[in-house]
């Protein structure tokens, strides 16, 4: 094992949003005095928002510098061959005080052609939800382009959307091309491809402090829809203690649920980094030469070269992610 590597933490990158609230500070203890923080970017390689290490010998180095210097030791050989020095995932916590815009994301081929970017397939894990709060995912009936455009034009889009009331632990898989929105009162963890491309189709007619509406992208959004998708976006998973319970396995990431109640040794037999998002409780992750605490709202990156480590807690819930 390469003893240079250890469980890495990054400085969160906090984003003010028109729909943001206070939960990232009050519940997840993110350091902020801002009143409408909508997102905490936990691990990011998006241009202009690249994560910086906050612990250990790599402290102060960016994620980009780590990958450029250590290549496959950080991300794995296969991932380095495919993505080069681009980190393939963007990890976030999101607090919606108000409803987010109704939106969708382009797939890889459309995003590459139009924006020189990856597409955006993502998943959500609900960490906390106020009473009666909901998510919008997909349509509530079979849909085609003509029907959708008529409802958009008539401002009756919400009549054809699927609203799901949610509680902590509910999980959704949102492929590129599927319409969706996070509803007011929901705090969630998001795992997605590295992309910041969003097509906004409706924004509840809201305006900013200057009375301006946010830009909509309906002209280009219509090509990004996949109207033939099955309603298979709800993720059902086991929660057996001290083992990986598969949630999502797709071409872009593999995510499992871990409920840790003792000390568990993890062996990295995959040719990949691992990411742990703590969604409840607290514990620690230890390598041969480094011990790091992790608590709800924190994220840790395990470099691919770190082949064994221990996770310990009386009760902690983690999302475990690799590519």
WOVEN-V617933 format. One record per run of one state. SS is the DSSP state (H for helix, E for strand, C for the rest). FROM is the first residue (numbers start at 1). TO is the last residue. Records with the same first field share a line. If there is no record, write none. Layout:
SS = FROM-TO  FROM-TO
This chain:
C = 1-6  9-9  11-12  22-22  27-36  44-44  47-48  51-51  54-61  71-71  76-76  84-88  97-101  105-107  116-121  130-133  140-144  154-156  166-170  175-179  183-185  194-198  203-206  208-212  214-217  225-233  235-240  242-244  250-253  261-262  268-273  288-289  296-298  303-307  313-315  323-323
E = 7-8  10-10  13-21  37-43  45-46  49-50  52-53  62-62  89-96  102-104  122-129  134-139  161-165  171-174  180-182  186-193  199-202  207-207  213-213  234-234  241-241  245-249  254-260  263-267  274-287  290-295  299-302  308-312  316-322
H = 23-26  63-70  72-75  77-83  108-115  145-153  157-160  218-224
